């Protein structure tokens, strides 16, 4: 198990906004630092009443516009992450999370491009329970729809970087990652910049196909008293920006905030 994967998981335990606020609150209470405790309380109140995550998510989700569907493509790559692998094993039926639009989009693309190869890439992103893998959930789900023969399942990748690398090994003979027709890349809109950067760095010729949007227009009137949802979306935004920085500093992408380039625009 490589050091980058372990460090990223350990760092996120501390950097997760919910965990971080609890840690700071405990420090403030134990040390008697009223200013720190009050600051944490104000932050929690703000997060409870306003979707502050939109400030972080909106630039990510607007970075790539929905693709204009090309007539011909080399294939489709769908990033895992929508599957709840452990719950699926526990309850013996496929379980999905709030990113299920990735899989919903795959169904329509299977119909639109019946001859195109489709790669579903997703192993286990956890350190403690690597036996539960997203691609296995997808296989069970698609088998119930009699579609599993249409999809190539890559089940060893643990993060976006490995998605791009291991998916190359799954490409059918006669096609390659740099095929000029381009590959549709399906993932959540907030995750698309980092995904594009990684796949581009690994030589893929891709057309972004963003789905699973969260952010709304940023306005003072956008109050929403929902601590759970607001904190969840804030965590998504924080994690993605940290991921962009970490991938750039470790040369997994060649730019901090990847954007569409001329080569891509010809296929969008």
C-alpha positions, -999 to +999 in steps of 0.1 A: +000+000+000+017+032-012+026+061+011+006+087-009-026+067-004-020+063+034-010+099+040-040+112+021-064+091+041-048+101+074-046+138+066-083+139+057-093+125+091-079+158+105-087+181+077-124+171+073-143+203+084-166+185+108-137+166+125-115+198+126-143+218+143-148+192+169-110+190+176-107+228+179-138+229+202-123+203+225-090+221+226-108+254+234-128+238+262-099+219+277-075+248+276-102+273+286-096+293+254-130+311+252-120+329+219-113+297+201-145+280+215-166+311+205-151+311+170-160+274+165-195+281+177-198+310+152-186+287+124-210+260+133-239+285+134-229+299+100-226+264+085-260+255+100-278+284+084-260+289+051-246+265+024-211+279+026-198+249+006-213+265-025-185+290-025-160+262-030-181+239-052-194+264-078-160+272-094-153+234-096-187+226-111-185+255-136-151+246-148-163+223-175-196+227-194-218+197-201-205+180-233-221+184-267-224+147-276-201+137-304-212+114-332-184+089-326-163+082-295-135+058-287-152+047-255-165+057-221-148+058-187-171+060-156-154+068-123-167+048-094-175+064-060-213+062-062-213+027-047-216+018-010-197-014-012-198-025+024-235-018+028-241-037-005-223-067+010-241-064+043-277-061+028-270-083-002-282-058-027-266-028-045-265+004-025-256+038-038-249+072-024-256+108-035-233+105-065-256+079-082-260+102-112-227+088-124-244+054-129-276+069-142-257+087-169-239+054-178-272+038-187-282+065-212-247+064-227-249+026-231-280+032-253-265+061-272-233+044-280-241+007-283-207-002-299-185+018-277-165+001-249-174+012-214-149+010-185-162+012-150-132+020-127-135+017-090-119-004-063-118+003-026-109+038-013-107+026+023-076+015+043-093-008+068-117-027+045-102-030+010-122-062+002-153-041-005-150-027-040-172-004-060-168-022-093-183-054-077-214-035-067-217-021-102-213-056-117-241-070-095-264-040-104-258-042-141-262-080-141-297-075-127-304-053-158-287-078-181-260-052-191-229-065-173-215-079-206-214-043-220-191-031-193-154-037-185-150-036-147-117-023-133-117-031-095-082-024-083-079+014-083-082+033-050-081+069-061-084+091-092-048+087-101-051+049-102-084+052-121-065+067-150-036+042-149-055+010-143-082+018-169-055+019-196-049-018-189-086-025-194-089-009-229-098-034-256-073-043-282-073-020-312-081+011-292-058+032-270-062+061-245-051+087-270-076+076-297-084+109-315-122+102-313-119+108-276-132+090-245-162+103-226-151+108-189-181+105-165-178+118-130-192+143-105-190+179-117-170+190-087-145+162-093-141+168-130-112+193-129-089+169-110-101+140-131-093+158-163-059+168-151-050+133-141-063+116-172-047+142-194-014+137-177-016+099-184-021+105-221-059+101-223-078+120-250-110+128-232-143+147-235-156+156-200-191+145-192-199+161-158-229+150-137-240+151-101-242+189-094-245+203-058-240+241-059-266+268-063-262+305-072-242+322-044-264+348-028-271+362+007-307+351+003-296+314-001-302+305+036-308+268+043-311+256+079-296+222+075-263+215+093-259+180+080-263+188+043-244+221+045-215+204+064-215+175+039-212+198+009-186+219+026-165+188+032-168+178-005-155+212-016-127+213+010-116+178+000-116+185-037-095+217-034-070+199-012-070+170-037-062+194-065-033+209-046-019+176-035-021+161-070-004+191-085+024+191-059+030+154-065+031+158-103-001+138-109-015+168-128+004+194-147-017+224-136-033+234-103-068+240-117-072+221-150-095+236-176-107+227-211-081+232-238-083+236-276-078+199-282-108+191-259-131+218-273-129+202-307-147+171-293-171+188-270 
